[in-house]
Every structure is written in structure tokens, then in C-alpha cells.
Amino acid sequence: MDEVTRILEAAQQGDPKAAEELLPLVYDELRRLAAVKMADQAEGHTLQPTALVHEAYLRLIGSEDKRWQNSRHFFAAAAEAMRHILVDSARRKGRLKRGGQWQRLNLDTLELAADAQPEALLAVDEALEAFSRYDPEKAELVKLRFFGGLTLPAAAAAMGCSLATAKRHWTFARAWLYQRLAPDG
């Protein structure tokens, strides 16, 4: 059992110090990933890596349903929280612009969602919702990679599957999403 899973179980048992122990283990890694992925953002970008991590962590810790089965479940919840934050941010930006045209998104160069244009992020979110109904496991991999910023090996480890399986799932998910997001699709 890894350290994060042990602390999550302690938190579920009502240990008040568990949240204090969890924060350094999870926060530093999430902040490092967010900082690396957002380092090339233009100056004055409204969403900073620290703010993204803070908001996601607060949503996770403040949620009513804090029953995470293991570290995989926790990191999937963290990726989902980041996804909602980024999508909400994109929606706010879209409302400010009063609309706009959808832009084609190249899934071969898919990186952290914070780097995406608001219109592209909304299109991916909509397609991902449909994909989640079709194949939840592969959709979880996309969320971990796109919204959580995990590499393919890290996402495979978080999901508890082999790298080969993750590669097959990633290939299928990219093809499915590409077809859904194609301008004529």
C-alpha cells in the first residue's frame, strides 16, 4: 500500500491529521506538474498553476464525498476537479467573448488542458462527456492525461494497468475523439 492510500484510509477513519499529512505528498507533485505545463503561458494569463492546484485541492478536501479507495482514485478525482475548473474558466472566457468559432484541435499534440484555447477546451469537454458514456475506462485515461497532465506511463500506473494497455487505450481514445471533433464529424 502506498503512502497516499494509507493517508486516505486514515482520513476516512476520521483522523484529523490525515489531511495535514496528505497535503505535502500530493500538493507538491500537482503544483510541479502544473508549473511545468503552464511555464510557457503568456504573461498576464488569468489562471496560474498554483491557483489551479489550490482550487482543485480545496474542492477535493471540501467535498462531501471524501471516500477515495486508493491513490489512483484520488488522482482521478484530482484530474476531474482540474477538468471542471478549467472548463468553468473556459466557459467564463467564452461568455466574455460573446461566442466565437470552434477551432480544430490536434489530438496528436494533446497536452495539459490549461494550455488549450477556451473554445477547444469546451469542445474536448463535450466530446469527453460522450466518450465517458461510451467507454468510461478509456475516458479516465484521457482525463488523467489531458486534465491531470500525467504522462502515459504515469497515467497507466495511476489506473493500475500496463503501459501497453494504456497505449492501446490512448490510441483508441484519440481516434474516437478525433472523429468526434473533426469539423465534418
CYANA upper distance limits for C-alpha pairs under 8 A (distance plus 0.5 A):
  1 MET  CA      5 THR  CA      6.86
  1 MET  CA      6 ARG  CA      7.15
  2 ASP  CA      6 ARG  CA      6.87
  2 ASP  CA     71 SER  CA      8.11
  3 GLU  CA      7 ILE  CA      6.76
  4 VAL  CA      8 LEU  CA      6.59
  4 VAL  CA     22 LEU  CA      7.22
  4 VAL  CA     25 LEU  CA      7.72
  4 VAL  CA     26 VAL  CA      8.36
  4 VAL  CA     70 ASN  CA      7.87
  4 VAL  CA     71 SER  CA      6.09
  5 THR  CA      9 GLU  CA      6.69
  5 THR  CA     69 GLN  CA      7.92
  5 THR  CA     70 ASN  CA      5.10
  5 THR  CA     71 SER  CA      5.50
  6 ARG  CA     10 ALA  CA      6.81
  7 ILE  CA     11 ALA  CA      6.68
  7 ILE  CA     18 ALA  CA      6.12
  7 ILE  CA     19 ALA  CA      8.34
  7 ILE  CA     21 GLU  CA      7.54
  7 ILE  CA     22 LEU  CA      6.83
  8 LEU  CA     12 GLN  CA      6.83
  8 LEU  CA     18 ALA  CA      7.66
  8 LEU  CA     22 LEU  CA      8.12
  8 LEU  CA     67 ARG  CA      8.39
  8 LEU  CA     68 TRP  CA      7.05
  8 LEU  CA     69 GLN  CA      8.19
  8 LEU  CA     70 ASN  CA      7.49
  8 LEU  CA     71 SER  CA      8.25
  9 GLU  CA     13 GLN  CA      6.84
  9 GLU  CA     68 TRP  CA      8.28
  9 GLU  CA     69 GLN  CA      8.13
  9 GLU  CA     70 ASN  CA      8.41
 10 ALA  CA     14 GLY  CA      7.07
 10 ALA  CA     15 ASP  CA      5.99
 10 ALA  CA     18 ALA  CA      6.53
 11 ALA  CA     15 ASP  CA      5.53
 11 ALA  CA     16 PRO  CA      7.37
 11 ALA  CA     17 LYS  CA      8.32
 11 ALA  CA     18 ALA  CA      5.58
 11 ALA  CA     19 ALA  CA      7.22
 12 GLN  CA     66 LYS  CA      7.79
 12 GLN  CA     67 ARG  CA      6.81
 16 PRO  CA     20 GLU  CA      8.42
 17 LYS  CA     21 GLU  CA      6.90
 18 ALA  CA     22 LEU  CA      6.56
 19 ALA  CA     23 LEU  CA      6.66
 19 ALA  CA     61 ILE  CA      8.33
 20 GLU  CA     24 PRO  CA      8.04
 21 GLU  CA     25 LEU  CA      7.62
 22 LEU  CA     26 VAL  CA      6.65
 22 LEU  CA     27 TYR  CA      8.48
 23 LEU  CA     27 TYR  CA      5.83
 23 LEU  CA     28 ASP  CA      8.40
 24 PRO  CA     28 ASP  CA      6.37
 25 LEU  CA     29 GLU  CA      7.59
 26 VAL  CA     30 LEU  CA      6.71
 27 TYR  CA     31 ARG  CA      6.40
 27 TYR  CA     53 VAL  CA      7.67
 27 TYR  CA     57 TYR  CA      8.08
 28 ASP  CA     32 ARG  CA      6.55
 29 GLU  CA     33 LEU  CA      6.74
 30 LEU  CA     34 ALA  CA      6.64
 30 LEU  CA     53 VAL  CA      6.84
 31 ARG  CA     35 ALA  CA      6.49
 31 ARG  CA     49 PRO  CA      6.95
 31 ARG  CA     50 THR  CA      6.57
 31 ARG  CA     53 VAL  CA      6.41
 32 ARG  CA     36 VAL  CA      6.69
 33 LEU  CA     37 LYS  CA      6.69
 33 LEU  CA    149 GLY  CA      7.20
 33 LEU  CA    150 LEU  CA      8.49
 34 ALA  CA     38 MET  CA      6.49
 34 ALA  CA     49 PRO  CA      5.34
 34 ALA  CA     50 THR  CA      7.92
 34 ALA  CA     52 LEU  CA      8.22
 34 ALA  CA     53 VAL  CA      7.87
 34 ALA  CA    149 GLY  CA      7.90
 35 ALA  CA     39 ALA  CA      6.22
 35 ALA  CA     49 PRO  CA      5.75
 35 ALA  CA     50 THR  CA      7.96
 37 LYS  CA    112 LEU  CA      6.94
 37 LYS  CA    114 ALA  CA      8.45
 37 LYS  CA    115 ASP  CA      8.03
 37 LYS  CA    149 GLY  CA      7.95
 38 MET  CA     48 GLN  CA      8.01
 38 MET  CA     49 PRO  CA      7.01
 38 MET  CA    114 ALA  CA      7.54
 38 MET  CA    115 ASP  CA      7.19
 41 GLN  CA     45 HIS  CA      7.10
 41 GLN  CA    115 ASP  CA      7.79
 47 LEU  CA     51 ALA  CA      7.07
 47 LEU  CA     52 LEU  CA      7.27
 47 LEU  CA    114 ALA  CA      8.50
 48 GLN  CA     52 LEU  CA      6.78
 49 PRO  CA     53 VAL  CA      6.71
 50 THR  CA     54 HIS  CA      6.52
 51 ALA  CA     55 GLU  CA      6.49
 52 LEU  CA     56 ALA  CA      6.64
 52 LEU  CA     82 MET  CA      7.34
 52 LEU  CA     85 ILE  CA      7.89
 53 VAL  CA     57 TYR  CA      6.49
 53 VAL  CA     82 MET  CA      8.13
 54 HIS  CA     58 LEU  CA      6.53
 55 GLU  CA     59 ARG  CA      6.62
 55 GLU  CA     82 MET  CA      8.49
 55 GLU  CA     85 ILE  CA      8.12
 56 ALA  CA     60 LEU  CA      6.72
 56 ALA  CA     78 ALA  CA      6.81
 56 ALA  CA     81 ALA  CA      5.77
 56 ALA  CA     82 MET  CA      6.04
 56 ALA  CA     85 ILE  CA      7.84
 57 TYR  CA     61 ILE  CA      6.60
 57 TYR  CA     78 ALA  CA      7.70
 58 LEU  CA     62 GLY  CA      6.12
 59 ARG  CA     63 SER  CA      6.32
 59 ARG  CA     81 ALA  CA      7.42
 60 LEU  CA     66 LYS  CA      7.69
 60 LEU  CA     77 ALA  CA      7.85
 60 LEU  CA     78 ALA  CA      7.40
 60 LEU  CA     81 ALA  CA      7.75
 61 ILE  CA     66 LYS  CA      7.42
 68 TRP  CA     73 HIS  CA      6.16
 68 TRP  CA     74 PHE  CA      6.13
 69 GLN  CA     73 HIS  CA      6.42
 69 GLN  CA     74 PHE  CA      8.05
 70 ASN  CA     74 PHE  CA      6.87
 71 SER  CA     75 PHE  CA      6.58
 71 SER  CA    158 ALA  CA      7.88
 72 ARG  CA     76 ALA  CA      6.59
 72 ARG  CA    158 ALA  CA      5.17
 72 ARG  CA    159 MET  CA      6.40
 72 ARG  CA    160 GLY  CA      8.02
 73 HIS  CA     77 ALA  CA      6.67
 74 PHE  CA     78 ALA  CA      6.67
 75 PHE  CA     79 ALA  CA      6.60
 75 PHE  CA    144 LEU  CA      8.46
 75 PHE  CA    158 ALA  CA      7.73
 76 ALA  CA     80 GLU  CA      6.66
 76 ALA  CA    140 GLU  CA      7.79
 76 ALA  CA    143 LYS  CA      8.26
 76 ALA  CA    144 LEU  CA      6.96
 76 ALA  CA    158 ALA  CA      8.37
 77 ALA  CA     81 ALA  CA      6.58
 78 ALA  CA     82 MET  CA      6.69
 78 ALA  CA    148 GLY  CA      7.75
 79 ALA  CA     83 ARG  CA      6.57
 79 ALA  CA    143 LYS  CA      6.72
 79 ALA  CA    144 LEU  CA      6.10
 79 ALA  CA    147 PHE  CA      6.02
 79 ALA  CA    148 GLY  CA      4.86
 80 GLU  CA     84 HIS  CA      6.82
 80 GLU  CA    143 LYS  CA      7.26
 80 GLU  CA    144 LEU  CA      8.47
 80 GLU  CA    147 PHE  CA      7.69
 80 GLU  CA    148 GLY  CA      8.22
 81 ALA  CA     85 ILE  CA      6.78
 82 MET  CA     86 LEU  CA      6.58
 82 MET  CA    147 PHE  CA      6.64
 82 MET  CA    148 GLY  CA      7.30
 83 ARG  CA     87 VAL  CA      6.52
 83 ARG  CA    113 ALA  CA      8.13
 83 ARG  CA    143 LYS  CA      7.93
 83 ARG  CA    147 PHE  CA      5.68
 83 ARG  CA    148 GLY  CA      8.14
 84 HIS  CA     88 ASP  CA      6.45
 85 ILE  CA     89 SER  CA      6.64
 86 LEU  CA     90 ALA  CA      6.62
 86 LEU  CA    113 ALA  CA      7.63
 86 LEU  CA    114 ALA  CA      6.95
 86 LEU  CA    121 LEU  CA      8.44
 87 VAL  CA     91 ARG  CA      6.62
 87 VAL  CA    118 PRO  CA      8.19
 87 VAL  CA    121 LEU  CA      7.05
 87 VAL  CA    122 LEU  CA      6.79
 87 VAL  CA    125 ASP  CA      7.72
 88 ASP  CA     92 ARG  CA      6.74
 89 SER  CA     93 LYS  CA      6.79
 89 SER  CA    118 PRO  CA      8.29
 90 ALA  CA     94 GLY  CA      6.53
 90 ALA  CA    117 GLN  CA      8.20
 90 ALA  CA    118 PRO  CA      4.78
 90 ALA  CA    119 GLU  CA      7.58
 90 ALA  CA    121 LEU  CA      7.33
 90 ALA  CA    122 LEU  CA      7.34
 91 ARG  CA     95 ARG  CA      6.64
 91 ARG  CA    118 PRO  CA      7.47
 91 ARG  CA    122 LEU  CA      7.78
 92 ARG  CA     96 LEU  CA      6.84
 93 LYS  CA     97 LYS  CA      6.87
 93 LYS  CA    118 PRO  CA      7.27
 94 GLY  CA     98 ARG  CA      6.70
 94 GLY  CA     99 GLY  CA      6.21
 94 GLY  CA    100 GLY  CA      7.87
 94 GLY  CA    118 PRO  CA      7.09
 94 GLY  CA    119 GLU  CA      7.53
 95 ARG  CA     99 GLY  CA      6.84
100 GLY  CA    119 GLU  CA      8.04
101 GLN  CA    119 GLU  CA      7.94
102 TRP  CA    119 GLU  CA      6.13
102 TRP  CA    120 ALA  CA      7.08
102 TRP  CA    123 ALA  CA      7.93
103 GLN  CA    119 GLU  CA      7.13
103 GLN  CA    120 ALA  CA      6.41
104 ARG  CA    120 ALA  CA      7.67
104 ARG  CA    181 LEU  CA      7.76
104 ARG  CA    182 ALA  CA      7.44
104 ARG  CA    183 PRO  CA      7.40
105 LEU  CA    120 ALA  CA      6.77
105 LEU  CA    181 LEU  CA      7.88
106 ASN  CA    110 LEU  CA      7.25
106 ASN  CA    178 TYR  CA      8.39
107 LEU  CA    174 ARG  CA      6.72
107 LEU  CA    177 LEU  CA      8.43
107 LEU  CA    178 TYR  CA      7.08
108 ASP  CA    174 ARG  CA      8.19
110 LEU  CA    146 PHE  CA      7.26
111 GLU  CA    115 ASP  CA      7.65
111 GLU  CA    145 ARG  CA      7.80
111 GLU  CA    146 PHE  CA      6.18
111 GLU  CA    149 GLY  CA      7.33
112 LEU  CA    116 ALA  CA      7.99
112 LEU  CA    145 ARG  CA      7.55
112 LEU  CA    146 PHE  CA      5.34
112 LEU  CA    147 PHE  CA      6.13
112 LEU  CA    148 GLY  CA      7.34
112 LEU  CA    149 GLY  CA      5.32
113 ALA  CA    121 LEU  CA      7.23
113 ALA  CA    146 PHE  CA      5.93
113 ALA  CA    147 PHE  CA      5.66
113 ALA  CA    149 GLY  CA      8.21
114 ALA  CA    147 PHE  CA      8.15
116 ALA  CA    120 ALA  CA      6.81
116 ALA  CA    121 LEU  CA      6.40
117 GLN  CA    121 LEU  CA      6.59
118 PRO  CA    122 LEU  CA      6.70
119 GLU  CA    123 ALA  CA      6.80
120 ALA  CA    124 VAL  CA      6.65
121 LEU  CA    125 ASP  CA      6.60
122 LEU  CA    126 GLU  CA      6.68
123 ALA  CA    127 ALA  CA      6.72
123 ALA  CA    181 LEU  CA      7.63
124 VAL  CA    128 LEU  CA      6.35
124 VAL  CA    177 LEU  CA      8.35
124 VAL  CA    181 LEU  CA      7.97
125 ASP  CA    129 GLU  CA      6.67
126 GLU  CA    130 ALA  CA      7.15
127 ALA  CA    131 PHE  CA      6.66
127 ALA  CA    177 LEU  CA      6.99
127 ALA  CA    180 ARG  CA      6.95
127 ALA  CA    181 LEU  CA      7.57
128 LEU  CA    132 SER  CA      6.44
128 LEU  CA    139 ALA  CA      7.12
128 LEU  CA    177 LEU  CA      7.93
129 GLU  CA    133 ARG  CA      7.19
130 ALA  CA    134 TYR  CA      7.05
131 PHE  CA    135 ASP  CA      6.40
131 PHE  CA    136 PRO  CA      7.64
131 PHE  CA    139 ALA  CA      6.63
131 PHE  CA    176 TRP  CA      8.39
131 PHE  CA    177 LEU  CA      8.11
132 SER  CA    136 PRO  CA      4.93
132 SER  CA    137 GLU  CA      8.27
132 SER  CA    138 LYS  CA      8.25
132 SER  CA    139 ALA  CA      5.67
132 SER  CA    140 GLU  CA      8.21
135 ASP  CA    139 ALA  CA      6.71
136 PRO  CA    140 GLU  CA      6.60
137 GLU  CA    141 LEU  CA      7.14
138 LYS  CA    142 VAL  CA      7.02
138 LYS  CA    169 HIS  CA      6.11
138 LYS  CA    170 TRP  CA      7.60
138 LYS  CA    173 ALA  CA      6.75
139 ALA  CA    143 LYS  CA      6.76
139 ALA  CA    173 ALA  CA      7.67
140 GLU  CA    144 LEU  CA      6.68
141 LEU  CA    145 ARG  CA      6.72
141 LEU  CA    155 ALA  CA      7.00
141 LEU  CA    156 ALA  CA      8.27
141 LEU  CA    159 MET  CA      8.06
141 LEU  CA    166 ALA  CA      8.07
141 LEU  CA    169 HIS  CA      8.09
141 LEU  CA    170 TRP  CA      7.60
142 VAL  CA    146 PHE  CA      6.18
142 VAL  CA    147 PHE  CA      8.21
142 VAL  CA    170 TRP  CA      7.67
142 VAL  CA    173 ALA  CA      7.70
143 LYS  CA    147 PHE  CA      5.61
143 LYS  CA    148 GLY  CA      6.89
144 LEU  CA    148 GLY  CA      5.05
144 LEU  CA    149 GLY  CA      6.95
144 LEU  CA    150 LEU  CA      6.37
144 LEU  CA    155 ALA  CA      6.55
145 ARG  CA    149 GLY  CA      5.45
145 ARG  CA    150 LEU  CA      5.22
145 ARG  CA    151 THR  CA      6.72
145 ARG  CA    152 LEU  CA      7.44
145 ARG  CA    155 ALA  CA      7.11
146 PHE  CA    150 LEU  CA      8.06
150 LEU  CA    154 ALA  CA      6.21
150 LEU  CA    155 ALA  CA      6.13
151 THR  CA    155 ALA  CA      6.52
152 LEU  CA    156 ALA  CA      6.58
152 LEU  CA    163 LEU  CA      7.86
152 LEU  CA    166 ALA  CA      7.45
152 LEU  CA    167 LYS  CA      7.83
153 PRO  CA    157 ALA  CA      6.74
153 PRO  CA    163 LEU  CA      6.38
153 PRO  CA    166 ALA  CA      8.35
154 ALA  CA    158 ALA  CA      6.63
155 ALA  CA    159 MET  CA      6.60
155 ALA  CA    166 ALA  CA      8.23
156 ALA  CA    160 GLY  CA      6.49
156 ALA  CA    161 CYS  CA      5.75
156 ALA  CA    162 SER  CA      6.53
156 ALA  CA    163 LEU  CA      6.11
156 ALA  CA    165 THR  CA      8.42
156 ALA  CA    166 ALA  CA      6.00
157 ALA  CA    161 CYS  CA      6.74
157 ALA  CA    162 SER  CA      7.83
157 ALA  CA    163 LEU  CA      8.34
161 CYS  CA    165 THR  CA      6.91
161 CYS  CA    166 ALA  CA      7.20
162 SER  CA    166 ALA  CA      6.77
163 LEU  CA    167 LYS  CA      6.58
164 ALA  CA    168 ARG  CA      6.84
165 THR  CA    169 HIS  CA      6.63
166 ALA  CA    170 TRP  CA      6.41
167 LYS  CA    171 THR  CA      6.58
168 ARG  CA    172 PHE  CA      6.71
169 HIS  CA    173 ALA  CA      6.46
170 TRP  CA    174 ARG  CA      6.50
171 THR  CA    175 ALA  CA      6.78
172 PHE  CA    176 TRP  CA      6.61
173 ALA  CA    177 LEU  CA      6.49
174 ARG  CA    178 TYR  CA      6.32
175 ALA  CA    179 GLN  CA      6.68
176 TRP  CA    180 ARG  CA      6.82
177 LEU  CA    181 LEU  CA      6.44
178 TYR  CA    182 ALA  CA      6.27
179 GLN  CA    185 GLY  CA      6.51
180 ARG  CA    185 GLY  CA      6.03
181 LEU  CA    185 GLY  CA      6.89
